[in-house]
Amino acid sequence: MINVIGLGYIGFPTALMMASHGVEVIGTDYNKELVATLNAGHTTFKEDGLDELFRDALKAGIKFTTEYQVTDTYIVSVPTPYDKFSKKVDACYVVAAVKDVLRVAPKGATLVIESTISPGTIEKCVRPVLVAEKREDIHLVHAPERIIPGNMVYELLHNNRTIGADDKEIGEEVAKLYASFCQGEIVVTDIKTAEMTKVVENTFRAVNIAFANELAKICRHDNMDVYEIIKICNMHPRVNILQPGPGVGGHCISVDPWFLVGDYPSLAKVIDESMKTNDGMPDFVLNRIYEIMKETGMTDISRVGLYGLTYKENVDDMRESPTLQLLESQERHLATGLKVYDPFIEKDVVKNQYHSLDEFLDAVDFVVIMVKHNEIKDNMDKLAGKTVLDCHNICRLPGVYHI
Ligand code: SAJ
């Protein structure tokens, strides 16, 4: 039996996937409300194919509880925030979960950590717990998750995986467990390499997004069309530039690269500058709003609306979202009034938030497309006659502004 600890964005789908592929799974989370929601048959976030997977896993007998189980394999997938000042990973949730597991884990059990951690975290923060508790019989493994919100179920099935272990044989056993559902290649390596690969993957993407964002700024400065330039450059066989945008959100690409900056401040220069470039994008958009209002003679900020609150399209996840960053920046400039709407966010989370596209559009003359949800792509004609700042180059109406 596998005990999955932490039933959030990663632990929950992973537990479901294993259960629906014949593995006996019990999911544990200390959040009573979350466990009650799952036990009542409801998922806690939206994701393509997740409800079907949940039904299959329930049929297969998956259970959810707040209790840690006595078993031979644990998978820990709890959040790893970072300290905003030091930029270092904060492994407190991982350490707390490991301590809880050690209370019940039998001799020789395997403890797999899926949470993203910076290289050396297991050595520095987790192993000392085992030593202090005299539990060096426990086998440590790191199996960093790799799935992308919006396509999690597909990617769980198809992505290649990395398993880092002290003991190759234990690594192979865990690889076999993941192979119960994973159709990709599973590489077994050591723990520190696995930790590093995960952070490097997200850093690669962050640096490349920063490059696209920097190009957008250069092109704006000299009135060049960044999208046309990227399109042409990408026709070169060895060039593949990503797309500029209003900023980088989510709990990975906007966070993990900071771990490298925090741990290697004098070495991680390109990474540091890239992260600052991406973090500066919401302010850049705010400035574009100001420029466009000046150009069009608009003076009433309450007639300006931000479309989208989530960190990217077609998900309901708002963690580190560029829109939230922009609204915070607006407040820091002692201004208020921007209207906001997102079809995926039903609760009121910010001021001046709308819950119907039509009502939102009636209330504004200037729309800033912050997120390219399918809803706005399918309703582009409704933006006709309005001032539009399209941060994703999806709107083909005449006179549209870009970042
Ligand atoms: N973005 C751009 N321009 C682009 C692509 C993305 O501005 O060309 C922005 C998005 O709008 C979003 C942010 O970047 O705000 C990140 O979005 P994303 O879709 O690139 O990635 P995430 O954060 O949803 O998921 C990433 C994935 N990592 C990589 O692609 C290397 C996923 O595979 C990881 O599992 C996940 O991080 C994680 O948990 O680490």
Residues whose N, C-alpha, C, O or C-beta is under 5 A from the ligand:
A	BS01	SAJ	E145 R146 I147 I148 P149 E201 N202 R205 I209 L242 Q243 P244 G245 G247 V248 G249 G250 C252 I253 Y311 K312
